[in-house]
Amino acid sequence: MKIESKKVRFIGLFIFILIVSCHSDKSGKQKDPENTESFRDNKTLSVCIWDGIAIRSEPSRKSKPLSTLNLGESFYYLNTFAIDSAYKNQKYLQIELTDGSTGWAADFGLVIDAKTGVVTSSVPVYKRPDLLTISGREISPMDIVAVTEEKDSWYKITGEKKKITGWIRIPHISMKEEDIALASIVKRKLTVEDGKSLPDKIQALLDTNPYPHSVFVETLNELAREEKKKKQLEDIMMEENRSGHY
């Protein structure tokens, strides 16, 4: 009788597990043939550290881009990803933008569970949050980074295109929106090839700057002064060379 009772309980337990399993499959998200996996229902604040990442309607390179993510732009990772097996097994993350729209973006330029910051001055990067672990690498003013961790007086950062990762002191990072925005504008405007000289580009930026209270206004003014001095020296040397030639 005890054996029969155990069998009955075992069969009952098996049926219960089977029912729960079937119910979970019906009520949960469907399994995707392209290896989609879901983790939690919540979403995670994240940062794009690669300018111009395409946002697509589907997790596939063949899917038409809906928009792009800008360097330093924040978004929410919806804790779902998919693999594009048709193109180098590229991993795509499902994301939500600040306007509430959603899409898919390749993960190579994204840092999950991070906040956007911008470096305010040239500063060394450390391997760990310890002054004895200096790496010999520096990060420059107006470099936009993803801040992934805080420990004591340190931030752990990932730089543009994930080229640099490490720790820097907190006072050298700004998380103010106007500082991040101006740094983003400066990077675009100063690197574009339009035939204008660097001093002229900087002056144009200062004349049309929509963020006059940013910490980088004085940085730009100082850069403009330095470039003007360089230009004056170059003009003097060219004039001396002409005079010596004749």
ROZADREN-199186 format. One line per 8 residues: number of its first residue (from 1); for each residue x, y, z of N, C-alpha, C. Coordinates in pm, 1 decimal, always signed. Each point is the difference from the previous one (the first is absolute). Example, Ala and Ser with C-alpha at 12.3 -4.5 7.8 and 13.67 -1.06 7.14 Angstrom:
# residues 2
1> +1319.0/-569.0/+780.0/-89.0/+119.0/+0.0/+90.0/+120.0/+0.0  -35.0/+105.0/-72.0/+82.0/+119.0/+6.0/-77.0/+109.0/+73.0
This chain:
# residues 246
1> +82.2/-120.8/+0.0/-82.2/+120.8/+0.0/+86.4/+126.9/+0.0  +111.4/-5.6/+73.3/+87.1/+116.6/+4.4/+61.5/+27.4/-136.0  +36.1/-112.5/-69.2/+59.1/+16.6/-132.7/-100.9/+60.8/-95.5  -124.1/-49.9/+6.2/-104.2/+52.4/-88.1/-26.3/+147.1/+29.9  +2.1/+35.6/+129.1/-22.7/+139.3/+39.7/+108.2/+90.6/-54.3  +126.2/-48.4/+6.7/+110.6/+78.8/-52.8/-14.8/+20.0/-150.0  -43.6/-105.0/-70.1/-19.1/+9.5/-144.8/-105.7/+103.9/-34.1  -106.8/+0.0/+76.8/-109.3/+95.0/-25.0/+50.2/+143.8/+19.6
9> +76.2/+19.2/+111.7/+51.7/+134.7/+25.7/+96.8/+43.3/-109.3  +82.8/-92.5/-46.1/+97.4/+30.5/-105.4/-69.6/+38.7/-129.5  -104.6/-78.6/-36.8/-74.7/+29.1/-122.9/-69.4/+135.3/+10.8  -57.1/+25.7/+120.2/-66.7/+128.6/+19.8/+95.6/+116.9/-12.5  +121.1/-15.2/+56.4/+100.7/+104.9/-8.3/+44.0/+22.2/-143.5  +17.5/-109.4/-75.0/+39.7/+9.4/-140.5/-103.6/+74.6/-82.2  -127.5/-31.6/+23.3/-108.5/+66.5/-74.1/-2.5/+148.7/+33.5  +21.1/+32.6/+129.9/+0.1/+140.3/+41.4/+111.5/+79.2/-69.3
17> +121.8/-58.6/-3.7/+113.0/+66.8/-65.7/-27.7/+18.8/-147.6  -59.6/-101.3/-62.9/-31.4/+7.6/-142.4/-99.6/+110.3/-29.2  -101.8/+13.0/+87.4/-102.5/+104.5/-18.7/+62.1/+138.4/+13.2  +83.2/+17.9/+105.2/+65.1/+129.7/+22.0/+90.8/+35.6/-115.7  +73.9/-99.3/-49.9/+91.3/+22.7/-112.3/-75.8/+43.0/-123.5  -108.3/-67.3/-31.5/-80.8/+35.3/-117.7/-59.7/+138.2/+15.0  -46.1/+31.1/+121.4/-59.1/+132.1/+23.7/+102.2/+110.2/-19.1  +123.8/-25.4/+47.6/+106.7/+99.5/-13.8/+32.2/+24.8/-145.1
25> +1.4/-104.4/-82.0/+31.2/+14.9/-141.5/-104.6/+83.0/-70.5  -126.5/-13.4/+42.6/-108.8/+72.7/-66.5/-3.7/+144.9/+43.4  +27.2/+25.7/+127.4/-13.7/+136.2/+51.6/+126.1/+81.6/-17.0  +115.8/-66.3/-14.1/+125.5/+71.0/-15.7/+23.7/+40.5/-143.0  +118.2/+62.7/-24.2/+34.2/+38.8/-135.8/+32.3/-122.6/-82.3  -36.5/+2.7/-126.4/+26.8/-112.8/-88.2/+148.7/-12.2/-26.0  +45.1/-126.0/-11.8/+139.8/-22.6/-33.0/+22.6/+33.9/-146.0  +103.6/+76.8/-23.3/+29.2/+48.2/-135.1/+96.6/-96.2/-69.1
33> -25.1/-35.1/-126.1/+90.2/-90.4/-70.1/+139.1/+59.3/-20.4  +14.1/+132.8/+15.0/+130.1/+66.7/-15.2/+69.0/+20.3/+134.8  -33.1/-87.1/+95.0/+68.4/-2.0/+129.3/-27.9/+122.4/+86.8  -122.2/+49.8/-0.7/-36.0/+109.3/+89.6/-8.8/-52.4/+143.0  +52.8/+77.8/+95.4/-8.8/-37.0/+140.1/-46.3/+120.2/+80.5  -86.9/-23.0/+98.2/-51.0/+106.4/+85.6/+41.6/-27.5/+143.1  +26.0/+106.9/+74.2/+45.9/-18.0/+137.0/-103.6/+48.5/+101.1  -20.8/+129.8/+7.0/-92.4/+54.6/+98.0/-94.5/+96.9/-70.6
41> -108.4/+32.1/+70.8/-97.1/+91.5/-58.1/+43.4/+145.5/+13.3  +97.5/+27.7/+84.8/+42.8/+138.8/+17.9/+94.9/+42.2/-111.9  +45.6/+122.6/+4.5/+90.9/+52.0/-102.2/+119.4/+66.0/+66.3  +110.9/+5.8/-72.8/+126.8/+43.0/+57.1/+54.0/+121.7/-73.4  +29.1/+107.6/+73.5/+57.4/+120.1/-59.0/+137.3/-32.7/-57.6  +23.6/+41.5/-124.6/+123.5/-34.5/-69.9/+45.6/+116.5/-86.5  +120.1/-13.6/-60.7/+61.7/+111.6/-72.5/+57.5/-48.3/-132.7  -15.1/+83.6/-102.9/+64.0/-25.7/-128.9/+134.9/+72.0/-2.1
49> +107.0/-72.1/-29.3/+132.4/+63.8/-5.8/+61.4/-14.4/-140.0  -86.2/-6.0/-98.6/+43.6/-9.1/-140.5/-98.2/+83.4/-81.3  +47.7/+102.9/-65.4/-89.9/+92.5/-68.5/-61.6/-63.7/-124.9  -132.1/+9.5/-11.3/-67.9/-44.8/-121.0/-39.1/-146.5/-2.3  -21.9/-62.1/+116.4/-46.2/-139.0/+3.8/-142.5/-5.6/-53.0  -24.6/-86.0/-97.4/-132.4/-10.0/-60.6/-101.1/-64.6/+96.2  -119.6/+56.3/+2.7/-112.1/-59.4/+72.6/-91.9/-62.9/-104.2  -22.4/-129.8/+11.9/-76.0/-73.3/-101.4/-131.4/-52.9/+56.4
57> -93.0/-27.1/-91.9/-130.7/-50.5/+42.9/+6.3/-146.1/+40.4  +98.2/-72.1/-53.3/+19.1/-141.1/+31.5/+148.3/-24.5/+30.6  +31.6/-106.5/+74.8/+140.1/-28.3/+33.3/+74.8/-66.1/-115.6  +13.7/+74.9/-107.2/+65.0/-51.7/-120.4/+62.0/+113.5/-78.8  +116.4/-24.5/-55.6/+65.9/+101.1/-82.4/-83.0/+32.0/-124.0  -83.0/-93.4/-43.1/-84.4/+20.8/-117.5/-118.7/+90.8/+29.8  -29.7/+18.2/+128.3/-112.3/+84.3/+39.6/+33.0/+147.2/-24.4  -96.6/+73.7/-52.1/+21.8/+140.4/-33.2/+18.2/+83.8/+127.4
65> +104.7/+87.0/+4.6/+20.7/+85.9/+118.5/-116.4/+97.1/+20.0  -39.6/+14.6/+125.0/-105.6/+95.0/+35.3/+60.3/+134.5/+40.1  +116.5/-6.8/+63.5/+67.0/+121.0/+48.3/+142.4/-38.9/+39.0  +68.3/+89.1/+71.2/+135.1/-30.8/+47.9/+16.6/+46.8/+144.3  +92.9/-63.5/+69.5/+38.4/+42.7/+134.2/+124.6/+87.0/-10.5  +2.7/+108.6/+75.4/+114.8/+90.4/-0.2/+97.6/-35.9/+111.3  +123.9/+37.5/-18.1/+101.2/-20.4/+103.2/-44.9/+66.8/+130.0  -2.5/-77.2/+108.2/-39.6/+52.5/+130.3/-149.1/-5.6/+28.2
73> -78.6/-40.2/-98.1/-145.3/-1.9/+19.6/-40.7/-112.9/+94.5  -89.7/+32.7/+92.0/-52.0/-99.4/+93.3/-123.8/-68.1/-57.7  -20.4/-123.0/+39.8/-117.5/-76.1/-41.2/-24.1/-108.5/+104.1  -110.6/-71.2/-14.1/-28.2/-111.1/+90.0/+14.6/-132.5/-74.8  +76.5/-89.2/+57.8/+9.6/-136.6/-52.0/-117.1/-77.9/+58.5  -79.0/-63.8/-86.0/-120.7/-68.5/+43.5/+26.8/-144.7/+40.8  +126.6/-30.8/+23.2/+39.8/-130.8/+50.5/-41.6/-115.1/-90.6  +2.0/+28.4/-129.1/-26.3/-102.0/-101.4/+101.9/+17.0/-112.1
81> +57.9/-110.3/-44.0/+94.0/+9.2/-110.9/-27.7/-109.6/-101.2  +57.3/+16.1/-119.2/-15.2/-99.6/-106.0/+129.1/-6.4/-80.0  +24.4/-113.0/-61.4/+119.7/-21.2/-79.8/-37.4/-3.8/-148.3  +66.5/+82.9/-79.0/-20.1/-1.6/-145.1/+95.1/-104.8/-59.5  -49.6/-121.9/-14.4/+85.1/-108.7/-48.0/+35.9/+15.3/-146.8  -70.8/+88.3/-69.8/+27.0/+20.8/-142.8/+116.4/+96.5/-22.4  +42.5/+70.7/+107.6/+110.8/+95.1/-14.8/+93.3/-8.4/+119.9  +99.1/-85.6/-5.6/+108.6/-9.7/+98.5/-48.8/-22.2/+142.7
89> -120.9/-56.4/+13.8/-58.6/-22.5/+132.5/-1.8/+128.4/+84.3  -29.8/+111.3/-69.2/-4.7/+129.6/+68.1/-109.5/-0.2/+106.9  +36.2/+46.0/+118.5/-95.1/+7.9/+110.0/-72.8/+133.8/-4.3  -132.9/-5.2/+7.9/-83.5/+119.9/+3.7/-72.1/+8.8/+133.7  -10.2/+122.6/+52.1/-72.2/+23.8/+124.0/-129.3/+75.1/-29.8  -106.4/-39.8/+65.7/-124.6/+75.1/-13.9/+5.1/+118.8/+95.4  -23.8/+119.9/-52.4/+18.1/+120.5/+80.0/-122.7/+91.7/-7.7  -7.8/+88.0/+97.6/-104.2/+103.0/+2.6/+67.8/+135.9/+8.6
97> -36.6/+90.7/-89.7/+60.0/+133.2/-2.8/-72.8/+93.9/+95.6  +55.5/+119.3/+16.7/-56.7/+94.9/+95.9/-139.7/+47.3/-39.1  -36.9/-15.3/-128.3/-135.1/+39.6/-40.9/-99.1/-115.6/+11.9  +45.8/-114.6/+51.1/-88.4/-114.2/+18.7/-3.0/-98.0/-116.0  +60.4/+36.0/-113.6/+2.4/-90.8/-114.3/+99.9/-113.3/+26.1  -21.1/-111.7/-67.2/+85.4/-115.9/+20.7/+59.6/-49.1/-131.1  +105.4/-78.4/+11.6/+63.9/-55.9/-117.7/+113.0/-92.8/+41.8  +82.9/-35.7/-96.7/+112.3/-90.8/+24.5/+130.0/+66.8/-44.3
105> +107.5/-16.4/+79.9/+129.2/+59.0/-33.8/+111.1/-101.2/+26.3  +101.4/+0.9/-87.6/+114.4/-89.8/+17.2/+72.7/+33.5/+129.6  +42.4/-102.2/+72.3/+52.1/+22.0/+134.7/+143.6/+49.9/+4.3  +72.4/+0.9/-114.1/+143.2/+31.4/+5.8/+28.9/+143.0/+45.2  -95.5/+90.5/-15.3/+22.3/+138.0/+40.9/-81.9/+41.8/+119.9  -52.0/-96.9/+75.2/-88.8/+30.2/+111.6/+60.0/-50.3/+131.3  -21.3/+76.3/+105.6/+44.8/-40.6/+133.1/-123.1/-7.3/+90.0  -26.1/-118.2/+51.2/-120.6/-24.5/+79.6/+23.1/+36.8/+146.2
113> -107.7/+48.0/+62.5/+3.3/+38.0/+141.9/+106.1/+107.6/+22.6  -19.7/+113.5/-65.8/+98.8/+107.8/+5.0/-68.1/+135.9/-9.6  +75.2/+104.7/+36.0/-44.2/+137.7/-15.0/+102.3/+75.1/-85.0  -45.7/+105.2/-66.5/+89.3/+77.2/-86.3/+77.1/+103.7/+80.1  +128.2/+9.3/-29.9/+83.5/+102.1/+60.7/+91.9/+60.0/-104.7  +65.1/+110.7/+33.4/+96.0/+61.6/-91.2/+120.7/+45.4/+81.3  +117.5/-25.2/-53.0/+124.1/+33.2/+69.7/+24.8/+150.5/-9.6  +34.5/+62.8/+111.1/+14.0/+145.6/+3.0/+144.9/+48.2/-14.1
121> +97.0/-89.5/+18.9/+140.5/+38.3/-13.3/+83.6/-123.7/-29.9  +118.5/+20.1/-54.8/+88.4/-113.3/-26.5/+32.0/-70.8/+131.7  -18.2/-130.0/+1.0/+15.5/-73.4/+125.2/+48.9/-141.0/-29.4  +87.9/-54.8/+84.5/+45.2/-137.1/-20.7/-110.0/-101.1/+31.5  +8.6/-113.4/-66.3/-93.1/-110.1/+23.3/+71.5/-105.9/+82.6  -69.3/-52.7/+100.0/+58.1/-99.6/+89.3/-64.4/-136.6/-23.8  +76.3/-104.7/+26.9/-50.6/-135.8/-19.6/-104.8/-36.6/+105.1  +17.3/+54.0/+118.4/-91.0/-23.2/+111.3/-15.3/+130.8/+77.7
129> -96.6/+9.6/+88.8/-17.0/+124.5/+76.1/+107.1/+14.6/+106.9  +123.2/+19.1/-46.9/+116.3/+6.9/+87.7/+108.1/+78.9/-72.1  +56.5/+100.6/+63.8/+100.4/+85.3/-63.4/+125.7/-77.0/-41.5  +22.6/-117.7/+56.3/+117.9/-79.3/-33.1/-18.5/-82.4/-127.4  -116.4/+9.7/-64.7/-27.7/-84.0/-117.6/-11.7/+83.2/-128.1  +73.0/+110.4/-6.8/-6.5/+86.2/-118.7/+37.1/-82.0/-124.7  -74.9/+20.1/-107.1/+16.0/-84.5/-119.4/+94.1/+58.2/-104.6  +32.4/+128.3/+12.2/+81.7/+65.1/-102.1/-82.4/+56.6/-113.7
137> -131.2/-14.0/+7.8/-88.8/+55.1/-102.0/-75.5/+119.7/+56.5  -33.3/+93.4/-88.1/-74.6/+119.4/+41.0/-129.0/+10.6/-79.5  -94.4/+68.4/+59.6/-123.7/+30.7/-70.4/-14.5/+152.0/-3.3  -52.9/+52.4/-108.4/+6.5/+144.4/-27.5/-128.1/+73.7/+36.2  +10.2/+132.6/+14.6/-119.6/+80.8/+25.7/-101.2/-15.3/-113.1  -126.2/-3.3/+36.0/-113.7/-12.4/-91.6/-14.2/-139.5/-59.7  +74.2/-98.6/+52.8/-23.0/-139.4/-38.6/-124.0/-50.4/+72.7  -94.4/-50.5/-75.5/-123.9/-52.0/+57.6/+20.4/-146.3/+38.2
145> -46.2/-36.5/+119.7/+21.9/-134.5/+51.9/-128.5/-55.9/+61.1  +0.5/-131.6/+17.1/-106.4/-66.3/+75.1/+54.0/-30.1/+138.9  -69.8/+45.7/+102.3/+39.4/-25.1/+138.3/-75.8/-122.6/+49.5  +75.4/-104.6/+34.5/-63.7/-127.3/+34.5/+5.9/-34.7/+148.7  +84.3/+69.7/+73.4/+15.1/-35.4/+141.5/+59.5/+117.3/+76.9  -38.7/+11.6/+126.3/+56.8/+101.3/+88.8/+54.7/-67.6/+124.2  +121.8/+37.6/+37.9/+60.1/-55.4/+121.8/+82.6/+107.9/+67.0  -40.5/+37.8/+119.4/+67.0/+106.3/+75.0/+7.8/+127.2/-85.9
153> +119.2/+45.0/-35.6/+14.3/+123.5/-78.8/+31.2/-29.7/-146.1  -41.3/-119.1/-48.3/+34.0/-43.8/-134.8/-122.7/-36.9/-80.7  +11.9/+18.7/-132.7/-97.9/-51.6/-94.8/+68.9/-100.6/-91.9  -67.2/-110.5/-26.4/+46.7/-91.1/-104.5/-65.4/+42.0/-130.1  +79.8/+16.1/-106.1/-52.9/+52.6/-125.2/+36.1/-88.3/-119.3  -82.9/+10.9/-101.7/+30.6/-58.6/-130.6/-3.5/+113.1/-101.0  +108.5/+16.0/-75.5/+10.8/+111.1/-93.3/-64.0/-28.5/-134.9  +8.7/+100.4/-87.8/-59.9/-9.2/-133.1/+51.1/-123.3/-74.7
161> -92.4/-71.1/-62.6/+27.9/-122.1/-77.4/+67.2/-108.3/+84.0  -13.3/+11.8/+132.5/+56.1/-98.5/+93.7/+151.3/-14.6/-13.8  +64.4/+108.5/-44.6/+145.1/-5.3/-18.2/+75.2/+8.1/+131.6  -64.4/+53.8/+101.9/+67.0/+13.9/+128.9/-98.7/-29.7/+112.3  +45.8/-74.8/+98.2/-79.4/-32.2/+118.1/+90.0/+9.8/+121.9  -53.1/+56.9/+106.5/+79.6/+11.8/+121.5/-67.9/+89.8/+100.8  +78.7/+48.9/+93.7/-52.4/+83.7/+109.0/+62.3/+138.8/-5.0  -81.7/+102.6/+24.7/+51.1/+135.9/+13.8/-65.7/+66.1/+121.0
169> +61.5/+106.9/+48.4/-51.9/+66.6/+119.0/-128.8/+74.9/-32.9  -93.7/-4.4/+91.2/-133.1/+58.4/-19.9/+2.3/+149.1/-36.3  +88.1/+82.1/+60.7/-1.9/+143.6/-33.6/+26.5/+31.6/-146.9  +54.4/-95.8/-75.1/+32.1/+23.5/-140.7/-112.3/-41.3/-95.4  -116.2/-31.5/+55.0/-114.6/-40.8/-81.7/-118.1/+91.3/+29.3  -67.3/+45.0/-107.1/-126.5/+73.3/+15.1/-112.6/-84.7/-56.7  -112.7/+1.0/+70.4/-118.0/-69.3/-50.4/-112.0/+98.9/-32.7  +36.3/+127.5/-9.6/-100.2/+101.4/-33.6/-36.0/-10.8/-148.9
177> -127.5/+8.3/-28.6/-47.8/-16.8/-137.2/+59.2/+102.8/-95.3  +13.6/+125.8/+45.7/+51.0/+103.7/-89.2/+147.8/-22.1/-33.1  +75.7/-54.9/+94.1/+140.7/-30.5/-26.8/+13.7/-114.4/-100.7  -82.0/-101.8/+18.2/+1.8/-114.4/-92.0/-43.9/+43.8/-139.3  -103.7/+81.6/-5.2/-53.4/+45.6/-128.6/+101.3/+85.9/-75.3  +65.5/+93.6/+70.3/+97.5/+86.2/-67.1/+120.1/-82.1/-48.1  +45.8/-93.9/+80.8/+111.9/-85.8/-41.2/-35.1/-77.9/-126.3  -124.2/-45.9/-7.6/-45.0/-73.9/-118.6/+1.1/+89.1/-124.2
185> -46.8/+124.0/+15.0/-0.5/+94.8/-111.5/+142.7/+31.1/-44.8  +87.6/+23.3/+96.9/+139.8/+32.4/-31.6/+64.6/-112.5/-79.9  -20.8/-123.7/+40.7/+59.9/-113.6/-69.8/-45.2/-6.1/-145.2  -126.5/+27.3/-23.8/-52.3/-6.1/-136.9/+51.5/+116.8/-83.7  -8.2/+119.2/+55.1/+32.4/+120.5/-76.1/+149.0/+11.5/-32.2  +84.8/-39.4/+94.7/+143.7/+17.9/-20.0/+61.7/-108.0/-87.7  -66.6/-111.6/-14.0/+56.4/-109.4/-80.4/-51.6/-0.4/-144.1  -104.5/+75.2/-28.3/-53.4/+2.9/-136.2/+96.5/+73.8/-92.9
193> +15.9/-51.0/-118.9/+89.2/+62.7/-98.4/-81.8/+93.6/-89.0  +8.6/+128.8/+29.0/-77.8/+98.9/-75.5/+88.0/+111.9/-56.7  +132.2/-15.8/+9.2/+90.3/+101.0/-54.6/+29.1/+115.0/+93.0  -67.9/+6.1/+114.0/+21.2/+109.5/+94.7/+117.1/-32.8/+92.5  +69.3/+105.6/+44.1/+111.1/-20.0/+93.3/-55.3/-33.6/+138.1  +84.5/-62.0/+82.3/-43.0/-36.6/+135.2/-39.9/+121.3/+83.4  +77.6/+111.3/-1.4/-43.0/+118.0/+76.7/-138.0/+50.8/-42.9  -26.3/-3.3/-131.6/-130.7/+46.1/-48.8/-112.0/-91.9/+47.0
201> +26.5/-130.6/+1.8/-99.9/-96.3/+46.8/-32.2/+21.3/+147.6  +106.5/+20.9/+78.7/-19.6/+20.9/+143.2/-78.0/+128.0/+26.1  +33.7/+106.3/-73.7/-69.5/+126.8/+18.8/-147.0/-11.5/-39.5  -25.7/-74.4/-105.6/-139.1/-21.4/-42.2/-78.7/-75.6/+107.4  +66.3/-95.8/+61.3/-63.7/-73.4/+109.8/-34.0/+92.0/+116.5  +94.6/+85.4/+35.2/-22.4/+92.7/+111.7/-110.8/+99.9/-32.0  -7.0/+43.7/-124.1/-101.2/+98.4/-40.1/-141.1/-58.1/+1.5  -10.4/-130.8/-26.3/-133.3/-62.4/-10.4/-26.4/-99.3/+112.7
209> +83.4/+0.8/+102.6/-10.5/-97.4/+108.4/-134.2/+9.6/+74.1  -79.6/-109.4/-1.2/-128.8/+3.6/+70.3/+12.8/-30.0/+149.5  +122.1/-26.4/+46.2/+21.1/-35.1/+141.2/+106.2/+91.6/+60.5  -31.6/+127.2/+17.6/+99.5/+98.7/+45.1/+51.7/-22.7/+141.5  -68.8/-81.8/+79.5/+41.7/-22.7/+137.5/+81.0/-129.1/+16.1  +30.4/-63.5/-109.1/+77.3/-123.9/+6.8/+142.5/+27.3/+46.8  +57.6/-95.8/+70.7/+137.1/+10.2/+48.0/+99.0/+6.9/-115.8  -42.6/-41.6/-118.8/+91.3/-5.4/-114.3/+8.1/+129.8/-80.0
217> -76.4/+100.3/+38.9/+7.5/+128.8/-69.4/+139.9/+58.8/+15.6  +52.1/-0.3/+121.0/+134.8/+53.0/+23.0/+104.8/-88.2/-68.5  -23.6/-130.2/-3.7/+91.2/-90.9/-70.1/+9.9/+38.0/-147.1  -114.5/+29.0/-60.4/-3.0/+39.7/-141.4/+66.8/+135.5/-20.7  -23.3/+92.8/+91.9/+64.5/+132.2/-10.2/+151.8/-12.7/+5.3  +48.7/-84.4/+91.4/+143.9/-21.2/+12.4/+56.3/-66.3/-125.3  -72.6/-95.8/-53.4/+42.8/-66.7/-122.5/+4.5/+97.0/-116.4  -99.5/+88.2/-6.5/-4.3/+99.6/-107.5/+121.1/+93.6/+9.5
225> +35.6/+41.6/+121.0/+116.3/+87.2/+18.2/+128.7/-70.4/-43.2  +13.6/-125.7/+37.3/+120.0/-76.4/-37.0/+12.2/-15.7/-151.0  -111.6/-28.4/-64.4/+1.6/-19.4/-144.9/+31.3/+130.5/-73.3  -48.2/+111.8/+54.0/+29.9/+130.2/-61.2/+148.8/+31.8/+11.5  +58.4/-33.2/+114.8/+144.3/+21.4/+17.3/+80.1/-85.1/-97.7  -41.0/-124.5/-16.0/+67.5/-89.1/-95.3/-8.4/+55.3/-141.2  -118.2/+49.7/-34.9/-20.5/+54.9/-134.0/+87.6/+123.1/-21.6  +10.3/+85.1/+100.9/+82.6/+119.6/-10.6/+148.0/-35.8/-17.8
233> +45.5/-100.7/+76.6/+138.8/-45.5/-12.5/+27.7/-59.0/-138.6  -94.8/-78.1/-49.3/+14.4/-58.0/-133.8/+8.3/+108.7/-105.9  -83.0/+104.0/+13.0/+0.6/+110.4/-96.7/+132.9/+75.0/+4.7  +53.5/+20.2/+122.3/+128.6/+70.7/+15.5/+112.9/-80.1/-64.3  -0.1/-131.8/+23.9/+104.9/-85.0/-55.8/-7.1/-5.5/-151.7  -121.9/-4.3/-54.2/-16.4/-0.6/-145.5/+50.1/+130.6/-60.2  -26.9/+110.7/+68.8/+44.3/+130.9/-48.6/+153.0/+9.8/+5.9  +60.4/-52.6/+106.0/+145.6/+1.3/+10.3/+63.8/-86.3/-108.3
241> -60.9/-111.4/-28.8/+51.1/-88.9/-105.0/-5.6/+67.5/-136.0  -107.5/+72.6/-25.5/-12.8/+73.3/-128.0/+108.6/+107.5/-8.4  +19.2/+73.7/+110.8/+99.2/+108.7/+0.5/+140.0/-55.7/-21.1  +33.4/-112.4/+64.8/+130.8/-60.2/-15.3/+22.2/-54.8/-140.2  -106.4/-46.1/-63.0/+10.3/-56.0/-134.6/+35.6/+107.8/-100.7  -55.1/+118.6/+18.0/+26.3/+107.1/-94.3/+122.5/+79.8/+42.0
